Amino acid sequence: MVTPGKIGVKTFMLTIRRAWLLWGLAAAVCYMASVWTVVRPVPVRILYEGMAPLPRYRWVTPPADLAAGNEPPKGWSASIPFLPRGLQPGSFATGDGQVIAVIRQGAILRHPGEASVRVTLTPLDAAALAPPPAGMRFDGNAYRVEAVYDASGDPATIRIPATIVLRYARHAEELLRLDGSTWTGLIATTVPESMQIFATTDRLGVFVTAGPPWGGRAGPWWAYAASIVVLLLASVAFLRGRRRAGRP
């Protein structure tokens, strides 16, 4: 066993400090590994900045713990004129900002006798439409995004994918589209700063945000276990070092 009498006090203290440094580096590596497995980077530039603080979410049918003071969500509807090159592009949003539909120029073809398309955003109770996918819960209202020709009332089909942006209430990781009686997950990106999630879609319809039952997915158990073990070992090494150095 190494003692101060054999190698000298300075060498002994240097050895102890190096041991502390190694344990600290090991703990930092394990911590970064656990963070890497839990945190997902945003792959695109943020499109919509949030407000500080964000207004309270407006529910069609609020959860029991949020019913007090709930205000009904807003819808939106307007006629969008055709331009020579196609439908006038734009970002169409409700007054409360809980849904935004981005329709690009030329996404909807002009039919004979039609001068405009009516775009409508309607809040709905998602639970009344279809149950969520297994292991998930809805985290906000569903919204119907539809476009019809003003003169005929016929549904308009988009040729270029639209972007749907939904604000979620607590914590969401998925943006779902209702296809028939089931929900289909879209490739989506979350923006936690503004509590929004967005995705492109090749068709309009009904959309909703969803998340895991308890508000988030835990990282892999081994990452947390490794971090705890390393921290415990580092603590033991620290205490033993203080004892060998003659400190209380």
Summary of the structure (lengths in Angstrom):
residues: 248
radius of gyration: 27.7
end to end distance: 20.1
largest distance: 100.2
contacts: 687
relative contact order: 0.17
helix: 27%
strand: 30%
